[in-house]
Amino acid sequence: MTADDSFGRLDDDDYPAYTMGRAADMLGTTQNFLRAIGEHRLITPLRSAGGHRRYSRYQLRIAARARELVDQGTPIEAACRIAVLEGRLEEAQRCRARTPVRPLPWGRPPPRGG
């Protein structure tokens, strides 16, 4: 990948553009926090050729949600689990919104209380 290719990918939410130090600064947290959520498998940063952790904007959004929960007093393990479940719910809602509604084969149900 050339420098021009890398520059063009900066708009890509999944491009690992941020070092661990920069990511921690952006989130207002510590590098240890990022390591901890990695240990809890909330996010798995990619590694540079030199072995350094690199984070995408998508991963930073997830990390920011976990940090918000931890700041509210939620244990880090629970915060990571909540963030995962919220992500799954969001994806299910997007999937449901894309799925066309099919009418029931027997038509509309009878009115209630009638």
C-alpha positions in Angstrom: 0.0 0.0 0.0 1.4 3.4 -1.0 1.0 6.6 1.0 -1.6 7.7 -1.6 -3.6 4.6 -1.0 -3.5 5.2 2.8 -4.6 8.8 2.4 -7.6 7.7 0.4 -8.7 5.3 3.1 -8.9 7.9 5.9 -12.6 8.2 5.2 -13.0 4.4 5.7 -14.5 3.7 9.2 -12.6 0.4 9.3 -9.2 1.7 8.4 -6.8 1.4 11.4 -5.5 5.0 11.2 -5.0 5.7 14.9 -2.1 4.6 17.2 -2.8 3.5 20.7 -1.6 6.8 22.1 -3.7 8.9 19.7 -6.8 6.7 20.3 -6.4 7.1 24.1 -6.0 10.9 23.7 -9.1 11.1 21.5 -11.2 9.1 24.0 -9.8 10.9 27.0 -8.7 7.7 28.6 -5.5 5.7 29.1 -3.7 3.2 27.0 -4.3 0.7 29.8 -8.0 1.1 29.3 -7.6 0.2 25.6 -5.5 -2.8 26.5 -8.2 -3.9 29.0 -11.1 -3.8 26.6 -8.9 -5.6 24.1 -8.3 -8.3 26.8 -12.1 -8.5 27.2 -12.3 -8.9 23.4 -14.5 -5.9 22.9 -12.2 -4.7 20.1 -9.2 -6.3 18.5 -6.9 -3.7 17.1 -4.9 -4.4 14.0 -1.1 -4.4 14.3 1.3 -2.3 12.3 4.3 -3.8 10.6 6.2 -3.0 13.7 3.6 -4.8 16.0 2.0 -1.6 17.3 -1.8 -1.5 17.9 -3.8 0.5 15.4 -7.5 1.5 15.8 -10.2 2.4 13.4 -12.9 5.0 13.9 -15.4 2.2 14.2 -13.4 0.6 17.0 -13.0 4.0 18.7 -16.8 4.5 18.8 -17.2 1.1 20.5 -14.4 2.0 23.0 -16.0 5.3 23.7 -19.3 3.6 24.6 -17.5 1.2 26.9 -15.7 4.1 28.6 -19.0 5.9 29.1 -20.4 2.9 30.9 -17.3 2.5 33.0 -17.4 6.2 33.9 -21.0 5.5 35.1 -19.7 2.8 37.5 -20.2 -0.3 35.4 -17.4 -2.9 35.8 -15.3 -3.1 32.7 -16.3 -6.7 32.0 -20.0 -5.8 32.1 -19.4 -2.6 30.0 -17.8 -4.7 27.3 -20.6 -7.2 27.3 -23.2 -4.4 27.1 -21.4 -2.7 24.2 -21.3 -6.0 22.3 -25.1 -6.6 22.9 -25.9 -3.0 21.9 -24.0 -3.5 18.7 -25.9 -6.7 18.0 -29.2 -5.1 18.7 -28.3 -2.2 16.4 -27.4 -4.6 13.6 -30.6 -6.6 14.0 -32.6 -3.4 13.9 -30.9 -2.4 10.6 -31.5 -5.8 9.2 -35.1 -5.7 10.2 -35.5 -2.3 8.6 -34.2 -3.7 5.3 -36.5 -6.7 5.3 -39.8 -6.1 3.5 -42.9 -6.7 5.5 -45.0 -9.6 4.1 -48.7 -9.9 4.8 -49.8 -12.8 6.9 -51.3 -15.6 4.8 -54.6 -15.4 6.7 -55.0 -11.7 6.5 -55.4 -9.3 9.4 -56.1 -10.6 12.8 -59.6 -9.9 14.2 -60.0 -6.7 16.3 -59.5 -7.2 20.0 -62.2 -6.8 22.5 -64.9 -7.0 19.8 
